[in-house]
Amino acid sequence: VGALSILMWFSYVISVALFAISFAGYFLPLVHLDYRVFHTVVEVFIVALFGSLAYFGGSRAVGKLEFWIVLLKLSILLLFIVAGLRVLHPEYLKPHISNDYLKGILNASVIFFLSYMGFGLITNISENVENPRKTVPRAIYTSIIIVLLVYVGVSVAAIGALPTEELVKYAENALAVAAEPTLGKFGFFLLSIGALISISSALNATIYTGANASYALMRDGYIPLPHYLAEKRWMGEHLGLYLTCGLGLLFALFFNVTSVASMISIITTSLYIGVILSHLRLWERVGGRRGLVFFNLIVITFVALQILIYQFKSSKATFITTLFVFLISFALEWFYYGRRRTTSPFIRSCDRG
C-alpha cells in the first residue's frame, strides 16, 4: 500500500511537468516567442505561479478558481465544436486502414491512458455522498458520457478542419491551429486561451492535490525527512508543496510531453492493477462480477505492457526513468518505512508550531 501511495504521488509530480510543458506549448506560439529558452522560463513561471496560489490561498481559493476555469473552458470547446461542424471536410475523417494506422491508434490510446484517470477520482468522495452504492456508479457513468461527447466533438471538429499532416506538424498546439479554418485568427487566439485555461485548471488542482499527498506521506513516515528540515519554521506544512513543484519542474525540463504522458500512464495503470487485485482478494466481502473484474485486469495489464514496450523502443531514457520511479517507490516501502513505522518528525515539528 505504501509503495502504491508513493507512486500515486509521483503521478501528480509528473502531471505537473506535463501541464507545464503543455502550457508553454500553447502560450509561446500565441505571443510569437516559440524558442526553447522561453519554454524553460514559462515552465518555471507557471509552476511557481500556481504553487504560490496553493501556498497563499489554500483549498478555498483553489476550489473557487477551479469552478470558473471549468465553466469557461467548456464554453470555448463547445463553440469550437459547433463552428467546426459548419466547415467540416468529410474526406479528412475517412480512415486509411493499414498496419501503421492501427498501430498508431493503439500507441496513442495507451500513451494517453492518463485521460481516463480522472473518472476514478469520483470514488474518493464516496464517504461524503448519500447512498454511494447508487450515486457513485451513476456519477462515473454520467461523467464518462459527458466527456465522451466532448472528446468526440472536439476530435471531429479538429480532424475535419485540417489534414492530419498539418495537425501532426503543430502537435503542441493543434487545437488552436485547427480553429483557424473555422473561426480565423480569432479562433486561434480563442482556442489558445481555452487550452491555457484548461491546462491551468488541471495544473491548479494537481499541484494542490500533490502537495497534500506529499504532506501525508511525510507525516506517516513513508518519505524520509531530515530532522534539521523538520525543525525549520519556514518549511512547515508547505514542504510537500515545495517538493511536488520542484520535482515536477525537473521532469518538465528534461523530458518532452510524450515522455511524461507515458510515465503518468504506466503509473496510473499500475495503480489500477493494484486496485483490481485488491478487489479480487476482497471479492467475497465487497461483491461484484468476478468475470468482469478479471477482464479488466487483463485489459489493464495489456495496456501497461504496451506502454513499457513503446517507451523501450522510443526513448530509453524515459524507460529507465520510469523503472527508477518504481524502484524508489518500492524501496521506500521496503527499506525505509518497513523499519521505521513511527510518526515522522515533520508532523511533530508542525504540531509544535
C-alpha positions as CSV (number, residue, x, y, z in Angstrom):
1,V,0.0,0.0,0.0
2,G,2.8,2.4,0.9
3,A,4.6,1.9,-2.5
4,L,1.3,2.5,-4.4
5,S,0.7,5.6,-2.4
6,I,4.2,6.9,-3.3
7,L,3.5,6.0,-6.9
8,M,0.3,7.9,-6.9
9,W,2.1,11.0,-5.6
10,F,4.7,10.6,-8.4
11,S,1.8,10.6,-10.9
12,Y,0.9,14.1,-9.5
13,V,4.5,15.2,-9.7
14,I,4.9,14.1,-13.3
15,S,1.5,15.6,-14.2
16,V,2.8,19.0,-13.0
17,A,5.5,18.5,-15.6
18,L,3.0,17.5,-18.3
19,F,0.9,20.6,-17.7
20,A,3.9,23.0,-17.5
21,I,5.2,21.7,-20.9
22,S,1.7,21.9,-22.4
23,F,1.2,25.5,-21.1
24,A,4.4,26.6,-22.8
25,G,3.5,24.8,-26.0
26,Y,0.3,26.9,-26.3
27,F,1.4,30.2,-24.8
28,L,4.6,30.8,-26.7
29,P,3.2,30.5,-30.3
30,L,0.4,32.8,-29.1
31,V,2.9,35.5,-28.3
32,H,5.3,34.6,-31.2
33,L,8.2,33.6,-28.9
34,D,8.5,29.9,-29.7
35,Y,12.1,29.3,-28.7
36,R,13.5,26.6,-26.4
37,V,14.9,29.0,-23.8
38,F,11.4,30.6,-23.4
39,H,9.9,27.2,-22.9
40,T,12.1,26.8,-19.8
41,V,11.2,30.3,-18.5
42,V,7.4,29.7,-18.9
43,E,7.5,26.3,-17.3
44,V,9.3,27.6,-14.3
45,F,7.0,30.7,-14.1
46,I,3.7,28.8,-14.4
47,V,4.6,26.2,-11.7
48,A,5.7,28.9,-9.4
49,L,2.5,30.9,-10.0
50,F,0.1,28.1,-9.2
51,G,2.4,26.9,-6.4
52,S,2.0,30.3,-4.8
53,L,-1.8,30.1,-5.2
54,A,-1.8,26.8,-3.3
55,Y,0.6,28.3,-0.7
56,F,-1.4,31.5,0.0
57,G,-4.9,30.6,-1.0
58,G,-5.3,27.0,0.2
59,S,-8.3,24.8,-0.7
60,R,-10.9,27.6,-0.7
61,A,-9.1,29.6,-3.4
62,V,-8.3,26.5,-5.4
63,G,-11.9,25.4,-5.4
64,K,-13.4,28.7,-6.4
65,L,-10.9,29.2,-9.2
66,E,-11.5,25.6,-10.4
67,F,-15.2,26.1,-10.9
68,W,-14.9,29.2,-13.1
69,I,-12.0,27.7,-15.1
70,V,-14.0,24.6,-15.9
71,L,-17.1,26.6,-16.9
72,L,-15.1,28.9,-19.2
73,K,-13.1,26.1,-20.9
74,L,-16.2,24.1,-21.6
75,S,-17.9,27.1,-23.2
76,I,-14.9,27.6,-25.5
77,L,-14.8,24.0,-26.5
78,L,-18.5,23.9,-27.3
79,L,-18.1,27.0,-29.5
80,F,-15.2,25.3,-31.3
81,I,-17.3,22.1,-31.9
82,V,-20.3,24.0,-33.3
83,A,-18.1,26.2,-35.6
84,G,-16.1,23.2,-36.7
85,L,-19.1,21.2,-37.8
86,R,-20.1,24.0,-40.1
87,V,-16.9,23.8,-42.2
88,L,-16.4,20.0,-41.9
89,H,-14.4,18.2,-44.6
90,P,-15.8,14.6,-44.5
91,E,-12.9,13.3,-46.6
92,Y,-10.5,14.2,-43.8
93,L,-12.4,11.9,-41.4
94,K,-12.1,8.8,-43.7
95,P,-9.7,6.3,-42.0
96,H,-6.8,4.9,-44.1
97,I,-6.7,1.3,-42.7
98,S,-3.2,-0.1,-42.6
99,N,-0.9,-1.8,-40.1
100,D,0.8,1.5,-39.3
101,Y,-2.6,3.2,-38.9
102,L,-3.9,0.6,-36.4
103,K,-0.5,0.6,-34.6
104,G,-0.6,4.4,-34.3
105,I,-4.1,4.3,-32.8
106,L,-3.0,1.6,-30.3
107,N,0.1,3.6,-29.3
108,A,-1.9,6.8,-28.9
109,S,-4.5,5.1,-26.8
110,V,-2.1,3.5,-24.3
111,I,0.3,6.5,-24.1
112,F,-2.6,8.9,-23.2
113,F,-4.3,6.4,-20.9
114,L,-4.0,9.2,-18.3
115,S,-7.0,10.8,-20.0
116,Y,-9.2,8.2,-18.2
117,M,-7.7,8.6,-14.7
118,G,-10.0,11.4,-13.7
119,F,-13.1,9.2,-13.5
120,G,-11.6,7.1,-10.7
121,L,-11.3,10.2,-8.5
122,I,-15.1,10.3,-8.1
123,T,-14.7,7.3,-5.7
124,N,-12.6,9.5,-3.3
125,I,-15.7,11.3,-2.2
126,S,-17.9,8.2,-1.7
127,E,-17.9,8.6,2.0
128,N,-19.5,12.1,1.7
129,V,-22.4,11.3,-0.6
130,E,-25.8,9.8,0.1
131,N,-26.4,6.2,-1.0
132,P,-22.9,5.8,-2.5
133,R,-23.7,2.3,-3.9
134,K,-26.0,4.0,-6.4
135,T,-24.7,7.6,-6.6
136,V,-21.0,6.8,-7.3
137,P,-21.6,4.5,-10.3
138,R,-24.2,6.9,-11.6
139,A,-21.7,9.8,-11.3
140,I,-19.0,7.8,-13.1
141,Y,-21.2,6.8,-16.0
142,T,-22.6,10.3,-16.3
143,S,-19.2,11.9,-16.4
144,I,-17.9,9.4,-18.9
145,I,-20.8,10.1,-21.2
146,I,-20.3,13.9,-21.0
147,V,-16.6,13.7,-21.5
148,L,-17.0,11.2,-24.4
149,L,-19.3,13.6,-26.2
150,V,-16.9,16.5,-25.7
151,Y,-13.8,14.4,-26.8
152,V,-15.5,13.1,-29.9
153,G,-16.9,16.5,-30.8
154,V,-13.5,18.2,-30.4
155,S,-11.8,15.4,-32.4
156,V,-14.2,15.5,-35.3
157,A,-14.0,19.3,-35.4
158,A,-10.2,19.3,-35.4
159,I,-9.6,16.4,-37.8
160,G,-12.4,17.7,-40.1
161,A,-10.8,21.1,-40.3
162,L,-7.3,20.3,-41.3
163,P,-5.4,17.4,-42.9
164,T,-3.8,15.0,-40.4
165,E,-0.3,16.1,-41.6
166,E,-1.0,19.6,-40.5
167,L,-2.3,18.6,-37.1
168,V,0.8,16.4,-36.5
169,K,3.1,19.3,-37.6
170,Y,1.6,21.6,-34.9
171,A,1.2,18.8,-32.3
172,E,1.8,21.0,-29.3
173,N,-1.0,23.5,-30.1
174,A,-3.0,21.5,-32.7
175,L,-6.4,22.6,-31.5
176,A,-5.5,26.3,-31.8
177,V,-4.3,25.7,-35.4
178,A,-7.4,23.7,-36.2
179,A,-9.6,26.6,-35.1
180,E,-8.2,28.9,-37.8
181,P,-10.2,27.5,-40.7
182,T,-13.4,27.8,-38.8
183,L,-13.0,31.0,-36.8
184,G,-10.0,32.7,-38.4
185,K,-7.3,34.3,-36.3
186,F,-9.8,34.9,-33.6
187,G,-10.2,31.1,-33.5
188,F,-6.5,30.6,-33.0
189,F,-6.5,33.1,-30.2
190,L,-9.7,31.8,-28.6
191,L,-8.6,28.1,-28.6
192,S,-5.1,29.0,-27.4
193,I,-6.7,30.9,-24.4
194,G,-9.1,27.9,-23.9
195,A,-6.2,25.5,-23.9
196,L,-4.3,27.7,-21.4
197,I,-7.3,27.9,-19.2
198,S,-7.8,24.1,-19.3
199,I,-4.2,23.4,-18.6
200,S,-4.2,26.0,-15.8
201,S,-7.3,24.2,-14.3
202,A,-5.5,20.8,-14.3
203,L,-2.2,22.3,-13.0
204,N,-4.1,24.2,-10.3
205,A,-5.8,21.0,-9.0
206,T,-2.7,18.8,-9.4
207,I,-0.3,21.0,-7.5
208,Y,-2.7,21.2,-4.6
209,T,-3.5,17.5,-4.6
210,G,0.1,16.5,-5.0
211,A,1.2,18.8,-2.1
212,N,-1.4,17.3,0.2
213,A,-0.3,13.8,-0.9
214,S,3.3,14.6,-0.2
215,Y,2.5,16.0,3.2
216,A,0.6,12.9,4.1
217,L,3.4,10.6,3.0
218,M,6.0,12.6,5.1
219,R,3.6,12.7,8.0
220,D,3.2,9.0,8.1
221,G,6.9,8.3,7.6
222,Y,6.8,6.9,4.0
223,I,9.2,9.6,2.7
224,P,12.3,10.3,4.8
225,L,12.8,13.8,6.1
226,P,16.0,15.2,7.7
227,H,15.4,16.4,11.3
228,Y,17.0,19.8,10.5
229,L,14.4,20.5,7.8
230,A,11.5,19.4,10.0
231,E,12.6,21.9,12.7
232,K,12.7,25.0,10.3
233,R,9.5,27.1,10.8
234,W,9.6,28.4,7.2
235,M,9.3,24.8,5.9
236,G,6.2,24.0,8.0
237,E,3.3,22.1,6.3
238,H,4.3,23.6,2.9
239,L,7.3,21.3,2.4
240,G,5.0,18.9,0.4
241,L,4.2,21.8,-1.9
242,Y,7.9,22.6,-2.4
243,L,8.8,19.0,-3.1
244,T,6.0,18.4,-5.6
245,C,6.6,21.6,-7.6
246,G,10.4,21.1,-7.5
247,L,10.4,17.6,-8.8
248,G,7.7,18.5,-11.3
249,L,9.9,21.2,-12.8
250,L,12.8,18.7,-13.1
251,F,10.7,16.4,-15.2
252,A,9.4,19.3,-17.3
253,L,13.0,20.5,-18.0
254,F,14.4,17.1,-19.0
255,F,11.5,15.3,-20.8
256,N,9.0,16.1,-23.6
257,V,5.3,15.9,-23.5
258,T,5.1,12.4,-24.9
259,S,7.6,11.0,-22.4
260,V,5.9,12.4,-19.3
261,A,2.5,11.4,-20.6
262,S,3.7,7.8,-21.0
263,M,5.2,7.9,-17.5
264,I,1.9,9.0,-16.0
265,S,0.0,6.4,-18.0
266,I,2.2,3.5,-16.8
267,I,1.9,4.7,-13.2
268,T,-1.8,5.0,-13.5
269,T,-2.2,1.5,-15.0
270,S,-0.1,0.1,-12.2
271,L,-2.3,1.7,-9.6
272,Y,-5.4,0.3,-11.3
273,I,-3.9,-3.1,-11.4
274,G,-3.3,-2.8,-7.6
275,V,-6.9,-1.8,-7.1
276,I,-8.2,-4.7,-9.2
277,L,-6.1,-7.2,-7.4
278,S,-7.4,-5.9,-4.1
279,H,-10.9,-6.2,-5.4
280,L,-10.3,-9.9,-6.3
281,R,-8.8,-10.5,-2.9
282,L,-11.8,-9.0,-1.1
283,W,-14.4,-10.2,-3.6
284,E,-16.4,-12.2,-1.1
285,R,-16.7,-9.1,1.1
286,V,-17.3,-6.4,-1.5
287,G,-19.0,-8.4,-4.2
288,G,-19.1,-7.6,-7.9
289,R,-18.9,-9.6,-11.1
290,R,-15.6,-11.6,-10.9
291,G,-15.5,-12.3,-14.6
292,L,-15.7,-8.6,-15.4
293,V,-13.0,-7.8,-12.9
294,F,-10.7,-10.4,-14.4
295,F,-11.4,-9.0,-17.9
296,N,-10.4,-5.5,-16.6
297,L,-7.3,-6.9,-15.1
298,I,-6.3,-8.5,-18.5
299,V,-7.0,-5.3,-20.4
300,I,-5.1,-3.0,-18.0
301,T,-2.2,-5.4,-17.8
302,F,-2.0,-5.4,-21.6
303,V,-2.1,-1.6,-21.7
304,A,0.8,-1.4,-19.1
305,L,2.9,-3.8,-21.2
306,Q,2.2,-1.9,-24.4
307,I,3.3,1.4,-22.7
308,L,6.6,-0.2,-21.5
309,I,7.3,-1.6,-24.9
310,Y,6.6,1.8,-26.5
311,Q,8.9,3.5,-24.0
312,F,11.7,1.0,-24.6
313,K,11.5,1.4,-28.4
314,S,11.1,5.2,-28.5
315,S,13.1,6.5,-25.6
316,K,15.5,4.5,-23.4
317,A,15.9,7.5,-21.0
318,T,12.1,7.6,-20.4
319,F,12.0,3.8,-19.9
320,I,14.9,3.9,-17.4
321,T,13.4,6.8,-15.6
322,T,10.1,5.0,-15.3
323,L,11.8,2.0,-13.8
324,F,13.7,4.2,-11.4
325,V,10.5,5.8,-10.2
326,F,9.0,2.4,-9.4
327,L,12.3,1.3,-7.8
328,I,12.3,4.4,-5.5
329,S,8.7,3.8,-4.5
330,F,9.1,0.2,-3.5
331,A,12.5,0.8,-1.9
332,L,11.0,3.4,0.4
333,E,8.3,1.0,1.3
334,W,10.5,-2.0,1.9
335,F,13.8,-0.5,3.3
336,Y,12.6,2.8,5.0
337,Y,9.0,2.5,6.1
338,G,9.4,-1.2,6.9
339,R,12.0,-0.4,9.6
340,R,10.5,2.9,10.8
341,R,6.8,2.7,11.5
342,T,6.7,5.8,13.6
343,T,5.3,9.3,13.1
344,S,7.6,11.5,11.0
345,P,9.5,14.3,12.9
346,F,7.9,16.6,10.3
347,I,4.4,16.3,11.9
348,R,5.8,16.7,15.4
349,S,7.5,19.9,14.3
350,C,4.2,21.2,12.8
351,D,2.4,20.4,16.0
352,R,4.8,22.5,18.0
353,G,4.3,25.4,15.5
